Amino acid sequence: MPELTEQERRNAAETRVNVAAKMARVKELTGHDFLDGSQFRDRLRTLWEKRIPLLTEPQKRCVAQILVLVLERTEDWLDAPRIQAALDGYWRAFLDEPGDR
């Protein structure tokens, strides 16, 4: 990746500041934080409620086990809390307890 000039770095930083300020103003005026995905929550909940019943119990156990493995191996500080929340909020119920097999 080529090195950016000092002016290019300054322009990029100013752009980030300007976008952040505009998004803060939009949130202040509308009450919506368009960066947090809140405008999609109702639609995503509807999709979730339609699709989850289509999974079999073994499929749900598989998803739960994959989430545990990914959580153990991730080094991404943004993904880890989301994976943990998904496990705690729904998927942990499908993990095998010791002695279940």
Biopython code that builds the backbone (N, CA, C, O; Angstrom):
import numpy as np
from Bio.PDB.StructureBuilder import StructureBuilder

atoms = [
    (1, "MET", "N", (0.853, -1.170, 0.000)),
    (1, "MET", "CA", (0.000, 0.000, 0.000)),
    (1, "MET", "C", (0.898, 1.231, 0.000)),
    (1, "MET", "O", (1.816, 1.335, 0.813)),
    (2, "PRO", "N", (0.640, 2.139, -0.889)),
    (2, "PRO", "CA", (1.499, 3.317, -0.964)),
    (2, "PRO", "C", (1.331, 4.207, 0.266)),
    (2, "PRO", "O", (0.275, 4.238, 0.897)),
    (3, "GLU", "N", (2.382, 4.910, 0.578)),
    (3, "GLU", "CA", (2.332, 5.849, 1.692)),
    (3, "GLU", "C", (1.498, 7.059, 1.309)),
    (3, "GLU", "O", (1.595, 7.557, 0.187)),
    (4, "LEU", "N", (0.690, 7.525, 2.228)),
    (4, "LEU", "CA", (-0.095, 8.724, 1.983)),
    (4, "LEU", "C", (0.739, 9.955, 2.327)),
    (4, "LEU", "O", (1.555, 9.947, 3.249)),
    (5, "THR", "N", (0.511, 10.983, 1.571)),
    (5, "THR", "CA", (1.188, 12.236, 1.897)),
    (5, "THR", "C", (0.544, 12.824, 3.146)),
    (5, "THR", "O", (-0.544, 12.414, 3.550)),
    (6, "GLU", "N", (1.214, 13.768, 3.736)),
    (6, "GLU", "CA", (0.666, 14.424, 4.921)),
    (6, "GLU", "C", (-0.673, 15.098, 4.600)),
    (6, "GLU", "O", (-1.593, 15.065, 5.417)),
    (7, "GLN", "N", (-0.784, 15.696, 3.439)),
    (7, "GLN", "CA", (-2.032, 16.350, 3.043)),
    (7, "GLN", "C", (-3.163, 15.321, 2.867)),
    (7, "GLN", "O", (-4.300, 15.582, 3.261)),
    (8, "GLU", "N", (-2.859, 14.166, 2.284)),
    (8, "GLU", "CA", (-3.876, 13.118, 2.119)),
    (8, "GLU", "C", (-4.340, 12.599, 3.479)),
    (8, "GLU", "O", (-5.530, 12.348, 3.673)),
    (9, "ARG", "N", (-3.420, 12.438, 4.412)),
    (9, "ARG", "CA", (-3.794, 12.005, 5.765)),
    (9, "ARG", "C", (-4.683, 13.051, 6.436)),
    (9, "ARG", "O", (-5.681, 12.717, 7.074)),
    (10, "ARG", "N", (-4.310, 14.305, 6.285)),
    (10, "ARG", "CA", (-5.084, 15.389, 6.878)),
    (10, "ARG", "C", (-6.491, 15.414, 6.278)),
    (10, "ARG", "O", (-7.473, 15.547, 7.008)),
    (11, "ASN", "N", (-6.591, 15.286, 4.946)),
    (11, "ASN", "CA", (-7.902, 15.279, 4.286)),
    (11, "ASN", "C", (-8.765, 14.119, 4.772)),
    (11, "ASN", "O", (-9.956, 14.297, 5.026)),
    (12, "ALA", "N", (-8.179, 12.946, 4.901)),
    (12, "ALA", "CA", (-8.927, 11.775, 5.375)),
    (12, "ALA", "C", (-9.415, 11.989, 6.803)),
    (12, "ALA", "O", (-10.555, 11.654, 7.124)),
    (13, "ALA", "N", (-8.572, 12.536, 7.653)),
    (13, "ALA", "CA", (-8.957, 12.793, 9.041)),
    (13, "ALA", "C", (-10.082, 13.820, 9.106)),
    (13, "ALA", "O", (-11.034, 13.654, 9.868)),
    (14, "GLU", "N", (-9.974, 14.865, 8.318)),
    (14, "GLU", "CA", (-11.020, 15.889, 8.297)),
    (14, "GLU", "C", (-12.340, 15.311, 7.796)),
    (14, "GLU", "O", (-13.405, 15.657, 8.308)),
    (15, "THR", "N", (-12.274, 14.442, 6.808)),
    (15, "THR", "CA", (-13.488, 13.802, 6.290)),
    (15, "THR", "C", (-14.156, 12.962, 7.369)),
    (15, "THR", "O", (-15.374, 13.022, 7.537)),
    (16, "ARG", "N", (-13.370, 12.181, 8.098)),
    (16, "ARG", "CA", (-13.935, 11.358, 9.183)),
    (16, "ARG", "C", (-14.598, 12.231, 10.242)),
    (16, "ARG", "O", (-15.687, 11.911, 10.720)),
    (17, "VAL", "N", (-13.947, 13.328, 10.607)),
    (17, "VAL", "CA", (-14.516, 14.241, 11.602)),
    (17, "VAL", "C", (-15.824, 14.844, 11.084)),
    (17, "VAL", "O", (-16.810, 14.914, 11.817)),
    (18, "ASN", "N", (-15.831, 15.277, 9.827)),
    (18, "ASN", "CA", (-17.044, 15.877, 9.249)),
    (18, "ASN", "C", (-18.196, 14.883, 9.182)),
    (18, "ASN", "O", (-19.335, 15.230, 9.496)),
    (19, "VAL", "N", (-17.911, 13.655, 8.776)),
    (19, "VAL", "CA", (-18.965, 12.631, 8.708)),
    (19, "VAL", "C", (-19.495, 12.333, 10.105)),
    (19, "VAL", "O", (-20.707, 12.226, 10.295)),
    (20, "ALA", "N", (-18.613, 12.200, 11.073)),
    (20, "ALA", "CA", (-19.041, 11.931, 12.448)),
    (20, "ALA", "C", (-19.910, 13.066, 12.981)),
    (20, "ALA", "O", (-20.913, 12.818, 13.652)),
    (21, "ALA", "N", (-19.537, 14.288, 12.690)),
    (21, "ALA", "CA", (-20.323, 15.437, 13.146)),
    (21, "ALA", "C", (-21.700, 15.447, 12.490)),
    (21, "ALA", "O", (-22.701, 15.719, 13.152)),
    (22, "LYS", "N", (-21.754, 15.154, 11.206)),
    (22, "LYS", "CA", (-23.044, 15.121, 10.504)),
    (22, "LYS", "C", (-23.932, 14.000, 11.027)),
    (22, "LYS", "O", (-25.135, 14.192, 11.205)),
    (23, "MET", "N", (-23.346, 12.831, 11.275)),
    (23, "MET", "CA", (-24.137, 11.713, 11.795)),
    (23, "MET", "C", (-24.642, 12.018, 13.202)),
    (23, "MET", "O", (-25.758, 11.633, 13.551)),
    (24, "ALA", "N", (-23.835, 12.705, 14.017)),
    (24, "ALA", "CA", (-24.272, 13.100, 15.356)),
    (24, "ALA", "C", (-25.442, 14.083, 15.260)),
    (24, "ALA", "O", (-26.392, 14.007, 16.040)),
    (25, "ARG", "N", (-25.364, 14.989, 14.312)),
    (25, "ARG", "CA", (-26.449, 15.957, 14.122)),
    (25, "ARG", "C", (-27.727, 15.253, 13.669)),
    (25, "ARG", "O", (-28.813, 15.578, 14.147)),
    (26, "VAL", "N", (-27.607, 14.302, 12.761)),
    (26, "VAL", "CA", (-28.776, 13.534, 12.317)),
    (26, "VAL", "C", (-29.401, 12.792, 13.497)),
    (26, "VAL", "O", (-30.622, 12.768, 13.648)),
    (27, "LYS", "N", (-28.558, 12.191, 14.327)),
    (27, "LYS", "CA", (-29.075, 11.480, 15.502)),
    (27, "LYS", "C", (-29.790, 12.445, 16.441)),
    (27, "LYS", "O", (-30.852, 12.130, 16.977)),
    (28, "GLU", "N", (-29.208, 13.605, 16.632)),
    (28, "GLU", "CA", (-29.810, 14.608, 17.505)),
    (28, "GLU", "C", (-31.173, 15.055, 16.980)),
    (28, "GLU", "O", (-32.118, 15.202, 17.755)),
    (29, "LEU", "N", (-31.277, 15.269, 15.674)),
    (29, "LEU", "CA", (-32.519, 15.755, 15.080)),
    (29, "LEU", "C", (-33.599, 14.690, 14.959)),
    (29, "LEU", "O", (-34.780, 14.966, 15.172)),
    (30, "THR", "N", (-33.189, 13.466, 14.616)),
    (30, "THR", "CA", (-34.178, 12.414, 14.315)),
    (30, "THR", "C", (-34.362, 11.402, 15.432)),
    (30, "THR", "O", (-35.387, 10.725, 15.504)),
    (31, "GLY", "N", (-33.369, 11.301, 16.301)),
    (31, "GLY", "CA", (-33.421, 10.275, 17.341)),
    (31, "GLY", "C", (-32.916, 8.932, 16.860)),
    (31, "GLY", "O", (-32.859, 7.980, 17.639)),
    (32, "HIS", "N", (-32.545, 8.834, 15.582)),
    (32, "HIS", "CA", (-32.016, 7.588, 15.021)),
    (32, "HIS", "C", (-30.504, 7.648, 14.937)),
    (32, "HIS", "O", (-29.922, 8.647, 14.513)),
    (33, "ASP", "N", (-29.885, 6.559, 15.350)),
    (33, "ASP", "CA", (-28.446, 6.418, 15.154)),
    (33, "ASP", "C", (-28.267, 5.468, 13.980)),
    (33, "ASP", "O", (-28.338, 4.250, 14.146)),
    (34, "PHE", "N", (-28.037, 6.019, 12.803)),
    (34, "PHE", "CA", (-27.950, 5.200, 11.602)),
    (34, "PHE", "C", (-26.692, 4.349, 11.555)),
    (34, "PHE", "O", (-26.541, 3.525, 10.653)),
    (35, "LEU", "N", (-25.797, 4.532, 12.499)),
    (35, "LEU", "CA", (-24.588, 3.719, 12.541)),
    (35, "LEU", "C", (-24.773, 2.460, 13.381)),
    (35, "LEU", "O", (-23.965, 1.536, 13.285)),
    (36, "ASP", "N", (-25.822, 2.406, 14.203)),
    (36, "ASP", "CA", (-25.999, 1.235, 15.061)),
    (36, "ASP", "C", (-26.934, 0.173, 14.489)),
    (36, "ASP", "O", (-27.150, -0.864, 15.117)),
    (37, "GLY", "N", (-27.489, 0.424, 13.303)),
    (37, "GLY", "CA", (-28.354, -0.563, 12.667)),
    (37, "GLY", "C", (-29.766, -0.611, 13.214)),
    (37, "GLY", "O", (-30.532, -1.504, 12.853)),
    (38, "SER", "N", (-30.130, 0.327, 14.074)),
    (38, "SER", "CA", (-31.443, 0.275, 14.717)),
    (38, "SER", "C", (-32.594, 0.352, 13.724)),
    (38, "SER", "O", (-33.682, -0.152, 14.001)),
    (39, "GLN", "N", (-32.370, 0.975, 12.572)),
    (39, "GLN", "CA", (-33.445, 1.090, 11.591)),
    (39, "GLN", "C", (-33.796, -0.259, 10.975)),
    (39, "GLN", "O", (-34.826, -0.386, 10.313)),
    (40, "PHE", "N", (-32.957, -1.262, 11.184)),
    (40, "PHE", "CA", (-33.206, -2.592, 10.608)),
    (40, "PHE", "C", (-33.743, -3.600, 11.622)),
    (40, "PHE", "O", (-34.102, -4.715, 11.243)),
    (41, "ARG", "N", (-33.805, -3.234, 12.890)),
    (41, "ARG", "CA", (-34.134, -4.213, 13.936)),
    (41, "ARG", "C", (-35.472, -4.908, 13.741)),
    (41, "ARG", "O", (-35.561, -6.127, 13.890)),
    (42, "ASP", "N", (-36.516, -4.152, 13.409)),
    (42, "ASP", "CA", (-37.842, -4.769, 13.250)),
    (42, "ASP", "C", (-37.843, -5.775, 12.104)),
    (42, "ASP", "O", (-38.395, -6.869, 12.226)),
    (43, "ARG", "N", (-37.225, -5.397, 10.997)),
    (43, "ARG", "CA", (-37.164, -6.302, 9.838)),
    (43, "ARG", "C", (-36.335, -7.545, 10.160)),
    (43, "ARG", "O", (-36.711, -8.659, 9.795)),
    (44, "LEU", "N", (-35.214, -7.350, 10.840)),
    (44, "LEU", "CA", (-34.374, -8.488, 11.191)),
    (44, "LEU", "C", (-35.082, -9.420, 12.169)),
    (44, "LEU", "O", (-34.951, -10.639, 12.059)),
    (45, "ARG", "N", (-35.823, -8.872, 13.113)),
    (45, "ARG", "CA", (-36.576, -9.695, 14.068)),
    (45, "ARG", "C", (-37.603, -10.536, 13.326)),
    (45, "ARG", "O", (-37.770, -11.718, 13.626)),
    (46, "THR", "N", (-38.298, -9.935, 12.355)),
    (46, "THR", "CA", (-39.292, -10.665, 11.568)),
    (46, "THR", "C", (-38.637, -11.805, 10.787)),
    (46, "THR", "O", (-39.153, -12.922, 10.762)),
    (47, "LEU", "N", (-37.504, -11.520, 10.154)),
    (47, "LEU", "CA", (-36.788, -12.567, 9.415)),
    (47, "LEU", "C", (-36.331, -13.683, 10.353)),
    (47, "LEU", "O", (-36.457, -14.864, 10.029)),
    (48, "TRP", "N", (-35.804, -13.305, 11.509)),
    (48, "TRP", "CA", (-35.349, -14.283, 12.507)),
    (48, "TRP", "C", (-36.501, -15.201, 12.896)),
    (48, "TRP", "O", (-36.345, -16.422, 12.912)),
    (49, "GLU", "N", (-37.645, -14.625, 13.207)),
    (49, "GLU", "CA", (-38.796, -15.413, 13.652)),
    (49, "GLU", "C", (-39.343, -16.328, 12.563)),
    (49, "GLU", "O", (-39.948, -17.355, 12.870)),
    (50, "LYS", "N", (-39.141, -15.974, 11.304)),
    (50, "LYS", "CA", (-39.579, -16.833, 10.208)),
    (50, "LYS", "C", (-38.590, -17.966, 9.949)),
    (50, "LYS", "O", (-38.991, -19.088, 9.640)),
    (51, "ARG", "N", (-37.298, -17.668, 10.075)),
    (51, "ARG", "CA", (-36.284, -18.625, 9.635)),
    (51, "ARG", "C", (-35.833, -19.604, 10.711)),
    (51, "ARG", "O", (-35.550, -20.758, 10.391)),
    (52, "ILE", "N", (-35.756, -19.197, 11.950)),
    (52, "ILE", "CA", (-35.247, -20.079, 13.002)),
    (52, "ILE", "C", (-36.068, -21.364, 13.133)),
    (52, "ILE", "O", (-35.473, -22.425, 13.324)),
    (53, "PRO", "N", (-37.387, -21.327, 13.043)),
    (53, "PRO", "CA", (-38.145, -22.576, 13.134)),
    (53, "PRO", "C", (-37.834, -23.571, 12.013)),
    (53, "PRO", "O", (-38.146, -24.755, 12.136)),
    (54, "LEU", "N", (-37.228, -23.104, 10.934)),
    (54, "LEU", "CA", (-36.886, -23.994, 9.830)),
    (54, "LEU", "C", (-35.676, -24.872, 10.143)),
    (54, "LEU", "O", (-35.458, -25.887, 9.482)),
    (55, "LEU", "N", (-34.890, -24.486, 11.148)),
    (55, "LEU", "CA", (-33.712, -25.275, 11.515)),
    (55, "LEU", "C", (-34.109, -26.455, 12.395)),
    (55, "LEU", "O", (-34.981, -26.336, 13.256)),
    (56, "THR", "N", (-33.467, -27.578, 12.171)),
    (56, "THR", "CA", (-33.689, -28.745, 13.028)),
    (56, "THR", "C", (-32.869, -28.580, 14.302)),
    (56, "THR", "O", (-31.988, -27.724, 14.377)),
    (57, "GLU", "N", (-33.163, -29.398, 15.291)),
    (57, "GLU", "CA", (-32.389, -29.343, 16.543)),
    (57, "GLU", "C", (-30.899, -29.620, 16.299)),
    (57, "GLU", "O", (-30.059, -28.903, 16.844)),
    (58, "PRO", "N", (-30.543, -30.638, 15.497)),
    (58, "PRO", "CA", (-29.113, -30.841, 15.217)),
    (58, "PRO", "C", (-28.465, -29.638, 14.525)),
    (58, "PRO", "O", (-27.307, -29.318, 14.796)),
    (59, "GLN", "N", (-29.193, -28.982, 13.648)),
    (59, "GLN", "CA", (-28.651, -27.789, 12.987)),
    (59, "GLN", "C", (-28.421, -26.666, 14.003)),
    (59, "GLN", "O", (-27.410, -25.967, 13.946)),
    (60, "LYS", "N", (-29.348, -26.504, 14.912)),
    (60, "LYS", "CA", (-29.198, -25.475, 15.948)),
    (60, "LYS", "C", (-28.007, -25.798, 16.847)),
    (60, "LYS", "O", (-27.260, -24.897, 17.229)),
    (61, "ARG", "N", (-27.822, -27.068, 17.188)),
    (61, "ARG", "CA", (-26.654, -27.461, 18.000)),
    (61, "ARG", "C", (-25.369, -27.161, 17.243)),
    (61, "ARG", "O", (-24.387, -26.711, 17.833)),
    (62, "CYS", "N", (-25.374, -27.407, 15.954)),
    (62, "CYS", "CA", (-24.205, -27.149, 15.124)),
    (62, "CYS", "C", (-23.865, -25.655, 15.119)),
    (62, "CYS", "O", (-22.703, -25.283, 15.282)),
    (63, "VAL", "N", (-24.854, -24.818, 14.937)),
    (63, "VAL", "CA", (-24.625, -23.366, 14.948)),
    (63, "VAL", "C", (-24.030, -22.948, 16.293)),
    (63, "VAL", "O", (-23.074, -22.174, 16.339)),
    (64, "ALA", "N", (-24.591, -23.456, 17.374)),
    (64, "ALA", "CA", (-24.098, -23.107, 18.710)),
    (64, "ALA", "C", (-22.639, -23.531, 18.890)),
    (64, "ALA", "O", (-21.829, -22.768, 19.416)),
    (65, "GLN", "N", (-22.310, -24.734, 18.457)),
    (65, "GLN", "CA", (-20.935, -25.216, 18.597)),
    (65, "GLN", "C", (-19.966, -24.408, 17.736)),
    (65, "GLN", "O", (-18.844, -24.132, 18.160)),
    (66, "ILE", "N", (-20.388, -24.031, 16.542)),
    (66, "ILE", "CA", (-19.533, -23.213, 15.679)),
    (66, "ILE", "C", (-19.292, -21.844, 16.320)),
    (66, "ILE", "O", (-18.173, -21.333, 16.290)),
    (67, "LEU", "N", (-20.333, -21.255, 16.896)),
    (67, "LEU", "CA", (-20.154, -19.963, 17.559)),
    (67, "LEU", "C", (-19.149, -20.056, 18.703)),
    (67, "LEU", "O", (-18.337, -19.151, 18.897)),
    (68, "VAL", "N", (-19.205, -21.147, 19.459)),
    (68, "VAL", "CA", (-18.238, -21.335, 20.550)),
    (68, "VAL", "C", (-16.824, -21.426, 19.988)),
    (68, "VAL", "O", (-15.907, -20.792, 20.511)),
    (69, "LEU", "N", (-16.641, -22.202, 18.938)),
    (69, "LEU", "CA", (-15.307, -22.343, 18.340)),
    (69, "LEU", "C", (-14.792, -21.022, 17.772)),
    (69, "LEU", "O", (-13.622, -20.681, 17.946)),
    (70, "VAL", "N", (-15.657, -20.288, 17.099)),
    (70, "VAL", "CA", (-15.247, -19.001, 16.542)),
    (70, "VAL", "C", (-14.892, -18.032, 17.669)),
    (70, "VAL", "O", (-13.903, -17.306, 17.575)),
    (71, "LEU", "N", (-15.697, -18.019, 18.732)),
    (71, "LEU", "CA", (-15.426, -17.135, 19.868)),
    (71, "LEU", "C", (-14.077, -17.451, 20.508)),
    (71, "LEU", "O", (-13.334, -16.543, 20.880)),
    (72, "GLU", "N", (-13.765, -18.735, 20.636)),
    (72, "GLU", "CA", (-12.490, -19.139, 21.229)),
    (72, "GLU", "C", (-11.301, -18.669, 20.397)),
    (72, "GLU", "O", (-10.227, -18.406, 20.939)),
    (73, "ARG", "N", (-11.488, -18.563, 19.094)),
    (73, "ARG", "CA", (-10.361, -18.273, 18.196)),
    (73, "ARG", "C", (-10.294, -16.832, 17.707)),
    (73, "ARG", "O", (-9.279, -16.419, 17.145)),
    (74, "THR", "N", (-11.354, -16.065, 17.911)),
    (74, "THR", "CA", (-11.345, -14.712, 17.363)),
    (74, "THR", "C", (-10.406, -13.802, 18.144)),
    (74, "THR", "O", (-10.267, -13.897, 19.363)),
    (75, "GLU", "N", (-9.785, -12.938, 17.403)),
    (75, "GLU", "CA", (-8.954, -11.908, 18.012)),
    (75, "GLU", "C", (-9.559, -10.533, 17.741)),
    (75, "GLU", "O", (-8.969, -9.506, 18.076)),
    (76, "ASP", "N", (-10.737, -10.527, 17.134)),
    (76, "ASP", "CA", (-11.405, -9.283, 16.783)),
    (76, "ASP", "C", (-12.217, -8.794, 17.978)),
    (76, "ASP", "O", (-13.181, -9.441, 18.386)),
    (77, "TRP", "N", (-11.830, -7.667, 18.528)),
    (77, "TRP", "CA", (-12.485, -7.148, 19.727)),
    (77, "TRP", "C", (-13.892, -6.624, 19.436)),
    (77, "TRP", "O", (-14.659, -6.377, 20.366)),
    (78, "LEU", "N", (-14.237, -6.453, 18.169)),
    (78, "LEU", "CA", (-15.601, -6.057, 17.828)),
    (78, "LEU", "C", (-16.508, -7.270, 17.672)),
    (78, "LEU", "O", (-17.676, -7.223, 18.059)),
    (79, "ASP", "N", (-15.986, -8.349, 17.113)),
    (79, "ASP", "CA", (-16.797, -9.550, 16.898)),
    (79, "ASP", "C", (-17.056, -10.321, 18.182)),
    (79, "ASP", "O", (-18.154, -10.841, 18.378)),
    (80, "ALA", "N", (-16.073, -10.403, 19.049)),
    (80, "ALA", "CA", (-16.196, -11.232, 20.249)),
    (80, "ALA", "C", (-17.435, -10.890, 21.087)),
    (80, "ALA", "O", (-18.167, -11.807, 21.460)),
    (81, "PRO", "N", (-17.706, -9.623, 21.399)),
    (81, "PRO", "CA", (-18.910, -9.328, 22.191)),
    (81, "PRO", "C", (-20.212, -9.695, 21.480)),
    (81, "PRO", "O", (-21.185, -10.097, 22.119)),
    (82, "ARG", "N", (-20.223, -9.553, 20.164)),
    (82, "ARG", "CA", (-21.431, -9.895, 19.404)),
    (82, "ARG", "C", (-21.670, -11.400, 19.403)),
    (82, "ARG", "O", (-22.803, -11.859, 19.544)),
    (83, "ILE", "N", (-20.601, -12.152, 19.246)),
    (83, "ILE", "CA", (-20.716, -13.618, 19.283)),
    (83, "ILE", "C", (-21.170, -14.062, 20.667)),
    (83, "ILE", "O", (-22.049, -14.913, 20.800)),
    (84, "GLN", "N", (-20.559, -13.472, 21.701)),
    (84, "GLN", "CA", (-20.934, -13.816, 23.075)),
    (84, "GLN", "C", (-22.401, -13.486, 23.329)),
    (84, "GLN", "O", (-23.113, -14.269, 23.957)),
    (85, "ALA", "N", (-22.852, -12.340, 22.849)),
    (85, "ALA", "CA", (-24.260, -11.951, 23.025)),
    (85, "ALA", "C", (-25.198, -12.930, 22.316)),
    (85, "ALA", "O", (-26.257, -13.266, 22.845)),
    (86, "ALA", "N", (-24.814, -13.384, 21.129)),
    (86, "ALA", "CA", (-25.638, -14.352, 20.399)),
    (86, "ALA", "C", (-25.720, -15.667, 21.165)),
    (86, "ALA", "O", (-26.786, -16.274, 21.265)),
    (87, "LEU", "N", (-24.583, -16.100, 21.703)),
    (87, "LEU", "CA", (-24.583, -17.331, 22.500)),
    (87, "LEU", "C", (-25.460, -17.175, 23.732)),
    (87, "LEU", "O", (-26.316, -18.015, 24.011)),
    (88, "ASP", "N", (-25.239, -16.098, 24.460)),
    (88, "ASP", "CA", (-25.985, -15.892, 25.696)),
    (88, "ASP", "C", (-27.471, -15.671, 25.452)),
    (88, "ASP", "O", (-28.309, -16.100, 26.245)),
    (89, "GLY", "N", (-27.789, -15.001, 24.353)),
    (89, "GLY", "CA", (-29.172, -14.647, 24.088)),
    (89, "GLY", "C", (-30.027, -15.759, 23.511)),
    (89, "GLY", "O", (-31.247, -15.750, 23.670)),
    (90, "TYR", "N", (-29.396, -16.721, 22.838)),
    (90, "TYR", "CA", (-30.207, -17.752, 22.181)),
    (90, "TYR", "C", (-29.509, -19.095, 22.070)),
    (90, "TYR", "O", (-30.064, -20.111, 22.486)),
    (91, "TRP", "N", (-28.315, -19.121, 21.523)),
    (91, "TRP", "CA", (-27.714, -20.373, 21.079)),
    (91, "TRP", "C", (-27.188, -21.275, 22.191)),
    (91, "TRP", "O", (-27.080, -22.484, 21.985)),
    (92, "ARG", "N", (-26.857, -20.733, 23.361)),
    (92, "ARG", "CA", (-26.301, -21.558, 24.437)),
    (92, "ARG", "C", (-27.238, -22.706, 24.832)),
    (92, "ARG", "O", (-26.784, -23.765, 25.266)),
    (93, "ALA", "N", (-28.509, -22.493, 24.682)),
    (93, "ALA", "CA", (-29.491, -23.533, 25.030)),
    (93, "ALA", "C", (-29.317, -24.790, 24.179)),
    (93, "ALA", "O", (-29.819, -25.852, 24.546)),
    (94, "PHE", "N", (-28.624, -24.687, 23.063)),
    (94, "PHE", "CA", (-28.463, -25.827, 22.162)),
    (94, "PHE", "C", (-27.108, -26.503, 22.296)),
    (94, "PHE", "O", (-26.804, -27.431, 21.546)),
    (95, "LEU", "N", (-26.293, -26.051, 23.239)),
    (95, "LEU", "CA", (-24.997, -26.691, 23.450)),
    (95, "LEU", "C", (-25.204, -27.963, 24.264)),
    (95, "LEU", "O", (-25.998, -27.996, 25.204)),
    (96, "ASP", "N", (-24.485, -28.989, 23.890)),
    (96, "ASP", "CA", (-24.554, -30.252, 24.626)),
    (96, "ASP", "C", (-23.920, -30.070, 25.999)),
    (96, "ASP", "O", (-22.842, -29.489, 26.127)),
    (97, "GLU", "N", (-24.585, -30.561, 26.998)),
    (97, "GLU", "CA", (-24.020, -30.587, 28.339)),
    (97, "GLU", "C", (-23.167, -31.843, 28.469)),
    (97, "GLU", "O", (-23.450, -32.845, 27.813)),
    (98, "PRO", "N", (-22.120, -31.809, 29.309)),
    (98, "PRO", "CA", (-21.324, -33.029, 29.506)),
    (98, "PRO", "C", (-22.206, -34.192, 29.956)),
    (98, "PRO", "O", (-23.032, -34.040, 30.855)),
    (99, "GLY", "N", (-22.030, -35.334, 29.335)),
    (99, "GLY", "CA", (-22.790, -36.521, 29.685)),
    (99, "GLY", "C", (-24.108, -36.651, 28.934)),
    (99, "GLY", "O", (-24.857, -37.598, 29.173)),
    (100, "ASP", "N", (-24.408, -35.722, 28.031)),
    (100, "ASP", "CA", (-25.657, -35.791, 27.269)),
    (100, "ASP", "C", (-25.620, -36.884, 26.204)),
    (100, "ASP", "O", (-26.673, -37.360, 25.779)),
    (101, "ARG", "N", (-24.460, -37.281, 25.777)),
    (101, "ARG", "CA", (-24.370, -38.238, 24.674)),
    (101, "ARG", "C", (-24.296, -39.650, 25.151)),
    (101, "ARG", "O", (-24.216, -40.572, 24.340)),
]
sb = StructureBuilder()
sb.init_structure("model")
sb.init_model(0)
sb.init_chain("A")
sb.init_seg("    ")
for serial, (resi, resn, name, xyz) in enumerate(atoms, 1):
    if name == "N":
        sb.init_residue(resn, " ", resi, " ")
    sb.init_atom(name, np.array(xyz, "f"), 0.0, 1.0, " ", f" {name:<3s}", serial, name[0])
structure = sb.get_structure()
